[in-house]
Amino acid sequence: MRRFSTGAWLLGCALSLSPYVQANTVSALADKTARYAVETYYDDMVNSLGELVKFNTVAREGIPVFDNPAHKAFKAELARQARALGLDYTDHGAVVVIGLGKGRERFGIVTHGDVQPADATKWAKSPFELDMTSEPGNIIGRGTEDDKGPISSALYAMKAIKDAGISLSKRIELYVYMAEESDWAPLEDFIKGHELPGVNITLDSEYPIVTAEKGYGSIEMTFPDKKVTGHSPYLSRFSGGFFGSQIPEDAAAVIENADAALVKRLKAKAADDKKLAFAFSAKGQQLTIKASGTSAHSSKPEFGVNAITHLAALLADIRWPNNASGALVNFVNDYLGTGLYGKKFGNIAYRDDFMGPMTVQPTVLKQAGDGIALNINLRRPQGKSTRQLEHEIKTALDNWQQTNKAALLNISTSISEPFVQKNAPHANTLLSVFSHYTGMKNPQPIAIGGSTNSKLFPNAVSFGPSMPGKVYSGHSEHEFISEEQFKLNLKMYTAVMIELAK
């Protein structure tokens, strides 16, 4: 889930104001086949996932999705698995389609085979090796939840249906896109030249069903560097973040001219912060501070602890000289703080009753020439026009520069529109299957902060793989799917395919 996403179920998500009503049952044929799928193919599904996780399918700068060697190898393995299961396989370059049945009408299942980067030093085993021993009951590895686990589940749901010899009125098509986390243009090009199924689900988000997604946005700016003179403390370095859609769990600052009193004061303040760990090291009057927080998908900042904002807060007692690092820390404390919703950032904060509040989080700092480039990730609900939001951002940044007599360079804002799916024809079926297998009574559609390919496909909603109220581990440095959830997903995906395609 890219760009990509609590009250009791999810931050910023409320129950639909127009409840859906379900029968809370599935057909005997669907239920029998779903149970057969788990009893017969669970181990094979795990082995399938193990083979898919081996490939580091991260986008590589300067290499088109069509030419990425890891992508090619992944697709070759996917082709091998699909054909071994008796499914047809077509490679369109950036998109693979795996099919079952010959019906004129089609039902689409949308997934992606690429993943976000992983810092191997933070994993008990390689992130590209299925780890089922470090935490018994959990299956750990990059892509296990987002989105290779769902691919393996879909393959074996289709295999179980094929075994049962069920007559399908609709052809089932599994779409695997190879650049969901980085670039949607190749998928958009594919869609222009191909007729899509009339009804679709994406397996890239949460249950029960997702009918609304916040718009992804980013604010980027550069803090130019300049020489600092004198003997007062100043920041010579401030760094943090790994990629744009991850809450950063690491940040570091270097303070020059740090005397013993300052070190003592900062250590005392750090001891009061119970949300993350700080490590101090000194060399003469140069003090280095490293902060360790908790990574999370940037659409769910409440599940993480942002090391950038918390380290800046530790340094907030000093108004730092306006070199790049100092101005950056001043800005973070002035306009972001350790909150999640942009309430300090001028007038940009707002919320929608169903989609929840906009979230505003710094995610990446990069050296940019003689300065530091800051990326701020936004997830905006319906309720404000893009034009209004852009104006409020510009006004806030202008005011900060004027007040602080500090320049911001290369300012850019990119904000996509929120997505709302209304009257999806298969919503009640999906909710009934979910209720039947989970026991949850009267589940309702939800909204998420993430962004999936649902918005590009007709009548598409997201259906799993993450359960409501559970921490979403995709994009974190501890991505996993529980064995229990993996089995449950296989049951529900099998039942849904039968109910919507038989």
Buried (B, 14 or more C-beta within 10 A) or exposed (E): BBBBBBEEBBBBBBBBEEEBEBEBEBEEBBBBBBBBBBEBBBEBBBBBBBBBBBBBBBBBEEEBBEEBEBBBBBBEBBBEBBEEBEBBBEBBBBBBBBBBBEBEEBBBBBBBBBBBBBEEEBBEBBBBBBBBEEEEEBBBBBBBBBBBBBBBBBBBBBBBBBBBEBEBEBBBBBBBBBBBBBBBEBBEBBBEEEEBBBBBBBBBBBBBBBBBBBBBBBBBBBBBBBEBEEEEBBBBBBBBBBBBBBBBBBBBBBBBBBEEEBBEEBBEBBEEBEEBEBEEEEEEBEBBBBBBBBBBBBBBBBBBBBBBBBBBBBBBEBEBBBBBBBBBBBBBBBBBBBBBBBBBBBBBBBBBEBBBBBBBBBBBBEEBEEBBBBBBBBBBBBBBEBEEBBBBBBEBBEEBBEEBEBBBEEBEBEBBBBBBBEEBEBBBBBBBBBBBBBEBEEBBBBBBBBBBBBBBBEBBBBBBBBBBEBBBBBBBBBBBBBBEBBBBBBBBBBBBBBBBBB
